[in-house]
Amino acid sequence: MTESTPRPSSLIHTVYGEFVRRLGGWISIADLIALMAELDVDAPAVRSAISRLKKAGTLLQERGDGSGTGYRLSPAMGPVFEEGDRRIFRSLEPAELADGWVVAVFSVPESERAHRHTLRSRLSWLGFGNAAPGVWLAPARVLPDARRLLERLGLDAYVHLFLSAEYAGFTDLRTAVAAWWDFPAIEGQYAAFTDTWRPVLAARSGDPGSGPDGPDGPQLAPAEAFRDYVPMLTQWRRLPYLDPGLPAPLLPPDWNAVAARAVFTGLHTLLAGPSLHHVEQVTGLMTTAHHRQEP
């Protein structure tokens, strides 16, 4: 385990998104507490986090067949996690400049200004940059996720979306983009991720582990893989949202996302499979037909 300490609710979100969905969508509270104990989260903290996730509509309480009480992902969370799969595991490379931009223009009445704050925060979370008051833009490939999010939140009535293929302004585009996105803040988070997890990748890449050898050589012990993989993925999954994958010509020199992506991809390749195997062993659940594309 690294020094990074995500909140229990964030770790539980990762466990459901990466494992429980693939094991039928339900897990007993006893098994979840056992798994979270391996991440140094005690039972009261797990129960408190579960209560908040239940109140937020993320989880539904359900009694299993002879397995005691547990929690299932709400059906409404399906599109949210599928969107997360696309952003976290597939949007790893910069967009092409020729693909153009999606522009979001919104206007919210003063009497509904709470929606204004929600729009700004959600567009920022999707990786949009703020070009002017009420005007946000991102690489064109973000459009499907933006449409789904705005419709899901009931905010689509306030927003106009446009696709633009070419910038035709007066300021150099690279200079303008540097004002629309907070590159130092994004690079700071990439640096923190790399600093935390590159040593783990180096150690795990040369670690013979304690598990049986596989066809490609020694395998990591599933429990140890799980203890590294869940906090690593929890820290990583914010970054593909804050960084929309701007075209390479517009990025700062030595953009450190490249190094961070390499660390993430390396650890995901090493740890994802053994971690899933560990969750199967702890819960007795079997992988279902849920699959996602690997990076």
C-alpha positions as CSV (number, residue, x, y, z in Angstrom):
1,M,0.0,0.0,0.0
2,T,1.3,3.5,-0.8
3,E,1.1,6.7,1.2
4,S,-1.9,7.7,-0.9
5,T,-5.0,7.3,1.1
6,P,-8.3,7.7,-0.9
7,R,-11.6,8.0,0.9
8,P,-13.4,4.7,1.7
9,S,-16.3,5.7,-0.5
10,S,-13.9,6.2,-3.4
11,L,-12.3,2.8,-2.8
12,I,-15.7,1.1,-2.7
13,H,-16.7,2.9,-5.9
14,T,-13.6,1.4,-7.5
15,V,-14.3,-2.1,-6.2
16,Y,-17.8,-2.0,-7.6
17,G,-16.8,-0.5,-10.9
18,E,-13.8,-2.8,-11.6
19,F,-14.9,-6.1,-9.9
20,V,-18.4,-6.3,-8.6
21,R,-20.0,-5.4,-12.0
22,R,-18.1,-8.3,-13.5
23,L,-19.3,-10.7,-10.7
24,G,-23.0,-10.1,-11.1
25,G,-23.3,-6.6,-9.6
26,W,-24.0,-7.7,-6.0
27,I,-21.6,-8.4,-3.0
28,S,-22.4,-9.2,0.6
29,I,-21.6,-6.6,3.2
30,A,-19.4,-9.2,5.0
31,D,-17.3,-9.8,1.9
32,L,-17.0,-6.1,1.1
33,I,-15.8,-5.5,4.7
34,A,-13.3,-8.3,4.3
35,L,-11.9,-6.8,1.1
36,M,-11.8,-3.3,2.4
37,A,-9.9,-4.5,5.5
38,E,-7.1,-5.5,3.1
39,L,-7.0,-1.8,2.1
40,D,-6.7,-0.7,5.7
41,V,-10.4,0.5,6.0
42,D,-12.2,-0.7,9.1
43,A,-15.8,-2.0,9.2
44,P,-17.4,1.2,10.7
45,A,-15.8,3.3,7.9
46,V,-17.1,0.8,5.3
47,R,-20.7,0.9,6.8
48,S,-20.6,4.7,6.9
49,A,-19.5,4.9,3.3
50,I,-22.1,2.4,2.2
51,S,-24.8,4.4,3.9
52,R,-23.8,7.5,2.0
53,L,-23.6,5.6,-1.3
54,K,-27.1,4.2,-0.6
55,K,-28.5,7.6,0.2
56,A,-27.0,9.0,-3.1
57,G,-28.7,6.3,-5.1
58,T,-25.5,4.5,-6.1
59,L,-26.2,1.2,-4.2
60,L,-29.4,-0.7,-3.4
61,Q,-29.6,-3.0,-0.3
62,E,-30.5,-6.6,-1.3
63,R,-30.5,-9.9,0.5
64,G,-28.5,-12.6,-1.3
65,D,-29.4,-16.3,-1.6
66,G,-28.0,-17.7,1.6
67,S,-25.2,-15.0,1.5
68,G,-26.7,-12.5,4.0
69,T,-27.3,-8.9,3.3
70,G,-25.5,-7.1,0.6
71,Y,-25.6,-4.2,-1.9
72,R,-26.2,-4.1,-5.6
73,L,-25.4,-1.3,-8.0
74,S,-28.4,0.8,-8.8
75,P,-29.5,0.3,-12.5
76,A,-29.1,4.0,-12.9
77,M,-25.3,3.6,-12.3
78,G,-24.9,1.4,-15.4
79,P,-24.4,4.3,-17.9
80,V,-22.2,6.1,-15.4
81,F,-19.8,3.2,-15.1
82,E,-19.9,2.5,-18.8
83,E,-18.9,6.1,-19.4
84,G,-16.1,5.7,-16.9
85,D,-14.8,2.6,-18.7
86,R,-14.5,4.7,-21.9
87,R,-12.8,7.6,-20.2
88,I,-10.5,5.6,-17.9
89,F,-9.4,2.7,-20.0
90,R,-9.8,3.9,-23.6
91,S,-9.1,7.6,-23.8
92,L,-5.4,7.3,-23.2
93,E,-4.0,9.1,-26.3
94,P,-4.3,12.8,-27.3
95,A,-7.0,13.7,-29.7
96,E,-6.2,14.8,-33.3
97,L,-6.3,18.5,-33.9
98,A,-8.2,17.9,-37.2
99,D,-11.0,16.2,-35.3
100,G,-12.2,19.7,-34.1
101,W,-14.0,20.8,-31.0
102,V,-17.3,20.5,-29.2
103,V,-18.4,23.9,-27.8
104,A,-21.0,24.1,-25.0
105,V,-22.8,27.4,-24.6
106,F,-25.2,27.7,-21.6
107,S,-27.4,30.3,-20.1
108,V,-29.2,29.8,-16.8
109,P,-31.7,32.2,-15.3
110,E,-30.6,33.9,-12.1
111,S,-33.5,32.2,-10.2
112,E,-31.9,28.9,-11.0
113,R,-28.3,29.8,-10.5
114,A,-27.6,26.5,-8.6
115,H,-27.8,24.9,-12.0
116,R,-25.2,27.3,-13.2
117,H,-22.7,26.0,-10.6
118,T,-23.6,22.4,-11.4
119,L,-23.0,23.0,-15.2
120,R,-19.7,24.6,-14.6
121,S,-18.5,21.8,-12.2
122,R,-19.8,19.0,-14.5
123,L,-18.3,20.4,-17.7
124,S,-15.0,20.9,-15.9
125,W,-15.2,17.3,-14.7
126,L,-15.7,16.1,-18.3
127,G,-12.5,18.0,-19.2
128,F,-14.0,21.1,-20.8
129,G,-12.0,24.3,-20.8
130,N,-13.6,27.6,-20.0
131,A,-13.1,30.0,-22.9
132,A,-15.5,32.7,-21.7
133,P,-18.4,33.1,-19.2
134,G,-20.9,30.4,-20.3
135,V,-18.7,29.1,-23.1
136,W,-16.8,25.9,-22.7
137,L,-15.0,23.6,-25.2
138,A,-13.3,20.3,-25.4
139,P,-12.0,17.9,-28.1
140,A,-14.9,16.7,-30.3
141,R,-14.7,13.2,-29.0
142,V,-16.1,14.3,-25.7
143,L,-19.5,15.2,-27.3
144,P,-21.2,11.8,-26.6
145,D,-20.2,11.8,-22.9
146,A,-21.3,15.4,-22.6
147,R,-24.7,14.7,-24.2
148,R,-25.3,11.7,-21.9
149,L,-24.3,13.5,-18.8
150,L,-26.4,16.6,-19.5
151,E,-29.4,14.5,-20.3
152,R,-29.0,12.3,-17.2
153,L,-28.8,15.4,-15.0
154,G,-31.7,17.1,-16.6
155,L,-29.5,20.1,-17.6
156,D,-29.8,19.7,-21.4
157,A,-32.4,22.5,-21.6
158,Y,-29.8,25.1,-20.6
159,V,-27.1,24.1,-23.0
160,H,-26.4,24.4,-26.7
161,L,-23.7,22.1,-28.2
162,F,-21.8,22.9,-31.4
163,L,-19.2,21.0,-33.3
164,S,-16.4,23.1,-34.8
165,A,-13.7,21.7,-37.0
166,E,-11.2,24.6,-37.1
167,Y,-10.1,27.5,-34.9
168,A,-10.2,30.8,-36.7
169,G,-9.5,33.3,-34.0
170,F,-6.8,36.0,-33.7
171,T,-4.8,34.6,-30.7
172,D,-2.4,31.8,-31.3
173,L,-4.4,28.6,-30.4
174,R,-1.8,27.1,-28.2
175,T,-1.7,30.3,-26.2
176,A,-5.5,30.5,-25.9
177,V,-5.7,26.8,-24.8
178,A,-3.2,27.4,-22.1
179,A,-5.6,30.1,-20.7
180,W,-8.6,27.9,-21.0
181,W,-7.2,24.8,-19.2
182,D,-5.2,24.8,-15.9
183,F,-2.2,22.9,-17.2
184,P,-0.1,23.3,-14.0
185,A,-2.9,21.8,-11.9
186,I,-3.4,18.8,-14.3
187,E,0.4,18.2,-14.5
188,G,0.5,18.4,-10.7
189,Q,-1.9,15.5,-10.4
190,Y,-0.1,13.5,-13.1
191,A,3.2,14.1,-11.2
192,A,1.7,13.0,-7.9
193,F,0.4,9.8,-9.6
194,T,3.7,9.0,-11.2
195,D,5.7,9.7,-8.1
196,T,3.5,7.4,-6.1
197,W,3.2,4.5,-8.5
198,R,6.3,4.4,-10.6
199,P,8.3,2.8,-7.7
200,V,5.5,0.2,-7.3
201,L,5.6,-0.6,-11.0
202,A,9.4,-1.0,-10.8
203,A,9.1,-3.3,-7.8
204,R,6.2,-5.4,-9.2
205,S,7.8,-5.8,-12.6
206,G,10.7,-7.6,-11.0
207,D,8.8,-9.2,-8.2
208,P,8.6,-13.0,-8.5
209,G,5.6,-13.0,-6.2
210,S,4.4,-15.9,-4.1
211,G,1.8,-17.2,-6.6
212,P,2.2,-20.1,-9.0
213,D,4.1,-19.6,-12.3
214,G,1.9,-18.9,-15.3
215,P,2.7,-19.3,-19.0
216,D,4.4,-15.9,-19.1
217,G,6.5,-16.5,-15.9
218,P,5.9,-15.9,-12.2
219,Q,2.6,-14.4,-11.2
220,L,1.9,-11.9,-8.5
221,A,0.1,-13.0,-5.4
222,P,-3.5,-12.0,-6.0
223,A,-4.0,-10.4,-2.5
224,E,-0.9,-8.3,-3.0
225,A,-2.0,-7.3,-6.4
226,F,-5.4,-6.2,-5.1
227,R,-3.8,-4.1,-2.3
228,D,-1.9,-2.1,-4.9
229,Y,-4.4,-2.1,-7.8
230,V,-7.5,-0.7,-6.0
231,P,-5.8,2.5,-4.6
232,M,-3.8,3.0,-7.9
233,L,-7.0,2.8,-10.0
234,T,-8.8,5.0,-7.5
235,Q,-6.2,7.7,-7.8
236,W,-5.9,7.4,-11.6
237,R,-9.6,7.4,-12.5
238,R,-9.9,11.2,-11.9
239,L,-7.3,12.1,-14.4
240,P,-8.8,11.1,-17.7
241,Y,-11.8,13.3,-16.7
242,L,-9.8,16.4,-15.8
243,D,-7.6,15.9,-18.9
244,P,-9.7,15.6,-22.0
245,G,-6.7,14.5,-24.1
246,L,-6.0,17.7,-26.0
247,P,-4.1,17.4,-29.3
248,A,-0.4,17.0,-28.8
249,P,0.6,20.3,-30.7
250,L,-1.3,22.3,-28.1
251,L,0.2,20.8,-25.0
252,P,3.1,22.1,-23.0
253,P,6.6,20.7,-23.7
254,D,7.4,17.5,-21.9
255,W,3.7,16.9,-21.0
256,N,4.0,14.6,-18.1
257,A,0.7,12.7,-18.8
258,V,2.7,10.5,-21.1
259,A,4.8,9.1,-18.3
260,A,1.8,8.8,-16.0
261,R,-0.2,6.8,-18.7
262,A,2.8,4.5,-19.1
263,V,2.8,3.8,-15.3
264,F,-1.0,3.3,-15.3
265,T,-0.9,0.9,-18.3
266,G,2.0,-1.1,-16.9
267,L,0.3,-1.6,-13.5
268,H,-3.1,-2.3,-15.0
269,T,-1.5,-5.0,-17.1
270,L,0.2,-6.6,-14.2
271,L,-2.4,-6.2,-11.5
272,A,-5.9,-6.3,-12.9
273,G,-6.1,-10.0,-13.6
274,P,-4.7,-11.2,-10.2
275,S,-6.8,-8.6,-8.4
276,L,-10.0,-10.0,-10.0
277,H,-9.0,-13.5,-9.1
278,H,-8.5,-12.4,-5.5
279,V,-12.0,-10.9,-5.3
280,E,-13.4,-14.1,-6.8
281,Q,-11.6,-16.1,-4.1
282,V,-12.9,-13.9,-1.3
283,T,-16.5,-13.7,-2.4
284,G,-17.0,-17.0,-4.2
285,L,-18.6,-15.1,-7.0
286,M,-17.9,-15.9,-10.6
287,T,-17.1,-13.6,-13.5
288,T,-20.2,-12.9,-15.7
289,A,-20.4,-11.7,-19.3
290,H,-19.6,-8.1,-18.4
291,H,-16.4,-7.1,-20.3
292,R,-14.6,-3.9,-21.1
293,Q,-11.9,-3.1,-23.6
294,E,-8.4,-3.1,-22.1
295,P,-6.1,-0.1,-22.6
